[in-house]
Amino acid sequence: MCGGGCAAVLDMANKFLLEKVMRIKKPAAKIVGVAIEDVGSDGVTLNTKISVDNPHAKSLPVSEISYAVKSSDRMILSGKIENTGSLPAKEETVLVLPVRIEHTILLSLVKDIDEDWDVDYELDLGLTIDLPLFGDFTIPLSWKGQIKPPTISSII
């Protein structure tokens, strides 16, 4: 048997490996804007622009983008988009995540509509990227904004 010497060697190897894993460069991401687009009689689309910087020499696959839209601390919509492409090596890329919110959902939030005729919302995202040797790495992102539901005259 190896005795205490093997345990010390294994401990040193674990520390070395942990140090190497901690030094792996991780992509950085931020939400750079949310635009309300495609306002129609059935709903609105929130197009979320996410800027992602890939510091690696190889492209990295985006495993999924999960999203949750909340208003007044109530979940109103959630979902995920899988296999959204790859991030080119050593580049900053802007991803666009379209989230469709039906007017029936917006109208269910009538209590949040104030004198300004808007709905306050919070958008939480999880951008999951497959890092080499590390596996799936999720970057949490958040954004707060307002949606102005259409008036009857704007739909007609």
C-alpha positions in Angstrom: 0.0 0.0 0.0 0.9 3.6 -0.5 0.2 5.1 2.9 0.3 8.8 3.7 2.5 9.6 0.7 -0.2 8.7 -1.9 -2.7 10.8 -0.1 -0.4 13.8 -0.2 0.3 13.2 -3.9 -3.5 13.0 -4.6 -4.1 16.1 -2.6 -1.5 18.0 -4.6 -2.9 16.7 -7.9 -6.4 17.8 -6.9 -5.2 21.3 -5.9 -3.3 21.5 -9.2 -6.3 20.5 -11.3 -8.7 22.8 -9.4 -6.3 25.7 -10.0 -6.2 24.9 -13.7 -10.0 24.7 -13.9 -10.4 28.0 -12.1 -8.0 29.7 -14.6 -10.1 28.6 -17.6 -11.2 31.8 -19.3 -15.0 32.1 -19.3 -17.0 34.1 -21.7 -18.5 37.3 -20.5 -22.1 38.4 -21.4 -24.4 41.4 -20.9 -27.8 42.4 -22.1 -27.2 45.5 -24.3 -30.9 46.3 -25.0 -34.4 45.1 -25.2 -36.6 46.4 -28.0 -40.4 46.0 -28.2 -41.1 45.0 -31.7 -43.8 43.4 -33.7 -46.7 44.9 -31.8 -49.9 43.3 -33.2 -53.4 42.4 -32.2 -52.1 39.1 -30.7 -49.1 40.4 -28.6 -45.7 42.0 -28.6 -42.2 40.6 -29.1 -39.4 41.5 -26.8 -36.1 41.3 -28.8 -33.3 41.0 -26.3 -29.8 41.7 -27.5 -27.1 39.8 -25.6 -23.5 40.8 -26.2 -21.1 37.8 -25.6 -17.3 37.9 -25.6 -15.6 34.6 -26.4 -12.0 34.7 -25.2 -11.2 31.2 -26.5 -9.2 30.3 -29.6 -12.1 28.0 -30.7 -15.7 28.7 -31.3 -18.0 27.7 -28.4 -21.4 26.2 -28.8 -24.4 27.9 -27.0 -26.3 25.0 -25.4 -29.4 27.0 -24.6 -30.8 30.3 -23.5 -33.5 30.1 -20.8 -35.7 33.0 -20.0 -38.3 34.0 -17.5 -40.5 37.2 -17.6 -41.9 38.4 -14.3 -44.2 41.3 -13.4 -45.1 42.3 -9.9 -43.1 39.3 -8.6 -45.4 37.0 -10.7 -44.0 34.7 -13.4 -45.9 35.5 -16.6 -43.8 33.5 -19.1 -40.8 31.2 -19.2 -39.1 28.9 -21.7 -35.8 28.1 -23.4 -34.3 28.0 -26.8 -31.8 25.2 -27.4 -28.9 24.9 -29.8 -28.8 28.5 -30.7 -25.5 28.3 -32.6 -21.9 29.0 -31.7 -19.8 32.0 -30.5 -16.9 32.6 -33.0 -13.4 32.4 -31.5 -11.9 35.6 -30.0 -14.9 37.7 -31.0 -17.7 39.6 -29.5 -21.1 38.4 -30.8 -24.6 39.9 -30.4 -27.3 37.2 -30.0 -30.9 38.2 -30.4 -33.5 36.4 -28.3 -37.1 37.0 -29.4 -39.7 36.5 -26.6 -43.4 36.7 -27.7 -45.8 37.9 -25.0 -49.5 37.5 -25.9 -51.9 40.4 -25.1 -54.0 38.1 -23.0 -51.0 37.7 -20.7 -50.5 41.5 -20.6 -54.1 42.1 -19.9 -54.0 39.7 -17.0 -51.6 42.2 -15.4 -54.1 45.0 -15.3 -53.4 45.7 -11.6 -49.8 46.7 -12.6 -50.9 49.2 -15.2 -50.7 52.7 -13.7 -51.5 56.2 -15.0 -48.7 55.8 -17.6 -50.5 52.8 -19.1 -47.5 50.5 -18.8 -46.5 47.1 -17.3 -43.2 46.9 -15.4 -41.4 43.7 -16.1 -38.2 41.8 -15.3 -36.5 39.5 -17.7 -34.1 36.9 -16.3 -31.9 34.9 -18.7 -29.6 32.0 -18.4 -27.0 31.8 -21.2 -25.5 28.3 -21.2 -22.3 27.8 -23.1 -20.4 24.5 -23.4 -16.8 25.2 -22.3 -14.0 22.8 -23.1 -12.9 20.6 -20.1 -15.5 22.4 -18.0 -18.8 21.5 -19.5 -21.9 23.6 -19.4 -21.4 27.1 -17.9 -24.4 29.3 -17.3 -24.2 33.1 -17.2 -27.1 34.7 -15.4 -28.4 38.0 -16.9 -31.2 40.3 -15.9 -33.1 43.3 -17.3 -35.9 45.5 -16.1 -38.2 47.5 -18.4 -41.7 48.5 -19.2 -44.2 47.4 -21.9 -47.0 49.8 -23.0 -50.0 47.7 -24.0 -51.7 48.9 -27.2 -54.8 51.1 -26.9 -57.9 50.1 -28.8 -57.3 53.0 -31.2 -53.8 51.8 -32.0 -55.0 48.3 -32.9 -57.9 49.5 -35.2 
